[in-house]
Amino acid sequence: MLLALGALPRATSADDAKPLTAILIKARGELRDPFFGDSVVLVMNNLGPAPVGVVINRPTPLTVARLFPDRKRLAELNDRVYFGGPVEIESVWFLFRAGRKPEHAIRACEGVYLSASRELLLRLLDREKPMDGLRIFVGHSGWGPGQLEAEIARGDWTLARAEPDEIFGNKAEHPWPAPPVPKDGT
């Protein structure tokens, strides 16, 4: 199975663009959903007609080195790829810290950007410290119009402000089963 980069939904056009609202939602202990129980999800409202996000606390057994076997300099990395959600698990998304918005990225919150650009991800992986301020995900999370709002009203989620330290510094992680391993890291 090939993992696709570049599958990031497009932000709405300037004429009907919603202002960015990125939040962290945290599953309540009572939520027994097989995909979202014990999850923390970064949710953005400006990627399409309904909220889209990535689960930020579900590392998989898949390492970044194994996802990109052609990148020999990554061979020593033990950093994990995260399960972003049950939608399009063949796609690769990533969150990263940056001082300013690079091309092919969408601002998630102050100093944090989301992208699915293969070119941008490979540039980040070529840095001296490739995983510094970088988290890679397979798949993403999505809800139909009104679905997430109903789940919040039902009490399935608690809300928190999306902050860089909450996204990259949270150690309360819950492992997730391995996704299919790509044959060529793309």
Secondary structure by P-SEA (a helix, b strand, c coil): cbbbcccccccccccccccbbbbbbbbcccccccccccccccccccccccccccccccccccccccccccccccccccbbbbccccccccbbbbbbbbcccccccccccccbbbbccaaaaaaaaacccccccbbbbccccccccaaaaaaaaacccccccccccccccccbbbbbcccccccccc
